[in-house]
Amino acid sequence: MATIRELRCSICNRTYTPDAVAYTCPVCGGVGTLDVLYDYDELRTSLDRDAISASRELSMWRYRALLPLGDDAEVPPLRVGGTPFYHAPRLAADLGLRAAWVKDDGLNPTGSLKDRASGMIVARALEGSIPVVSTASTGNAAAALAGVGASVGADRVRIIIFVPASAPEAKIAQLLVYGATVVLVEDSYDVAFDLCFAICEEQGWYCR
């Protein structure tokens, strides 16, 4: 596991130990995003760059030494990451840059970069024996969480998605195909988010 020194609130600058809070500042609430501060001096001595470069792991877990996850922790079997990195000289010329590169995360399992965060969240849920992970979303974040959750099975981690009832039917169908529980909220996304967050706090679920 990467050496995390502390978590710092982006609003009030209060700091917490990694095991003291779940995901937001207890004082600032939902807007109190916590920045993860690593012990870079420790990483300089403990991180084996050659081992990372030589690894045959082609997914995001190639870099697990830099992630907040135990060395022996189980990770979802769905391969996320390892997507192509394209040199884009014409884009660089159009933007007046010396060089430009494009990361094609559209080749992740559910077609977006959101698979990366969802993979990490489901891995943390498995590590902490948290039975439910939930989010409020109408798009890629919901699809990513449902897809990664499906790869480990609802008997391990159940996925519950709060979705505004106005969301496109195709998006809702995608979540159901993945086996997620979909809660339709007859209101805006903001209301769905607040409801999701409140229930996660009450039930001890992991809130994406």
Summary of the structure (lengths in Angstrom):
residues: 208
radius of gyration: 18.7
end to end distance: 20.6
largest distance: 52.9
contacts: 603
relative contact order: 0.11
helix: 40%
strand: 19%
